[in-house]
Amino acid sequence: MINPVVAELAADGVPVATACRVLHVSTSGYYAWRDRPTSPRERSNLELVEVIRTIHADSRGTYGSPRVHAELRLGAPQRAVSRKRVERLMRAHGIVGVHRRRRGGCTRRDPDAAPEQ
């Protein structure tokens, strides 16, 4: 979306009309976007992110999206939420679970050892 770019430029001191003209956006469209209230889906997403953050914090940061989704389905069955929505919201807000550790590495030869005979 281009309107957040216009808002950022306006915050930096660039006139809104100039920023809109350069980015080929109407000024009335920008002001309509700015003054529009958040959509019900966006409000729902923000509430869901808070629930996801609490579940992630309760797991001490170990849960990824599959486990967070399972907790959401078990803890609040009246709230239907898909796995992909949970993944998208976690990715957008930088919530990441702990990765599994790698298995042991390969054996490395000792270059100073003499070959056995």
N, C-alpha and C positions, 0 to 999 in steps of 0.2 A: 504494500500500500504506500502511496506517495505522500499522503497527508502527514504522517509522523515526521517525514523529512522536512516538510514545510514548517511544522511546529518547532523542530530543532533549529532550523535556520532563523525563525522568528525569535527564538530564545537567545540566539547569538547576536541579535541586533539587526538582522537583515529585514527590511520591510516586507510584510506579507505579500503585498501586491507584486513586488519584484520577484520574490521567490516563486510565487504562483505562475508568473509570466514565464520565467526561465524553465520551470518544470512542466509547463503546459497543463496547468490545473486552474480551474476557475476559482476566484476568491470566494464567491458565494458557496461553492461546494466545500471549500476548506472550512469556512465558518460553520456550515451546517454539520460537518463531521465533528468539529471541535465541540459544539454545543449539544450534540446528540447524546442522550443518556446511554449507559452501557446496556447491551442486549441481555435478555434473560439467559441465553446460553453462556455469555461471558461471565455473568454473575454466578451461574452454576459452576462454571469452570474454576473460578476463584475460590468458591467454597470447597470444591472438591480438592483443589491443591492444598488447602489448609488441612483437610483430613488426611491427604497423602503425606504431608509433612509430619503430622503427628504419628502416623503409623511407621514411617521411616525412622523417626526419632526414637520411638519406643523399641524398635529393633536394633538400636544403637548404630544405625546407618548401614546395616547389613542387607536389608531387603531390597531386591530389585523389583521391576514391574510385575513379574508373575506372582511373587508372594504378596506384594501390595494389593494386587487385584484380587487374590484369594481372600485376603483379610477384609477387603471392602465387600466382597460377596457374602462372607460369613458374618461380618459385623453389622452390616446394614442391608439386609436382603430386600427391603422396600425400595432401595435406590438402585436402579439399573444403570450399570456403567460397564462399558466394553473394555476389553484388554488393550485394544489399540488406543483408546482415549486416554487410559492411564499411562501408557507408554509415551504418547505425544505430550501430555502435560508434564510428566517427569522430565522428558528431554528438554522441553521449553524452559523449565524452571531450574535446570541443572541439578536435579535430584538423581543420584547415582548410587547403586548398591555396591557392595564389595565384590571384587572379582575373585574367582577361585585361584588358589596358588598354583604355580606351575609345578609339575613333577620334577624329580631330580634331573639334573643335567647329564650330559654324556661324559664319559671318561676321557680325560685328556692325557696324552702321553707325556712322560718326563723326558725332555730333550737331552738331559745330562745322563740318563741311565744307559748302561751298556746292554746290548742285546744278549739274551740268554742263549746258550748253545747246548 
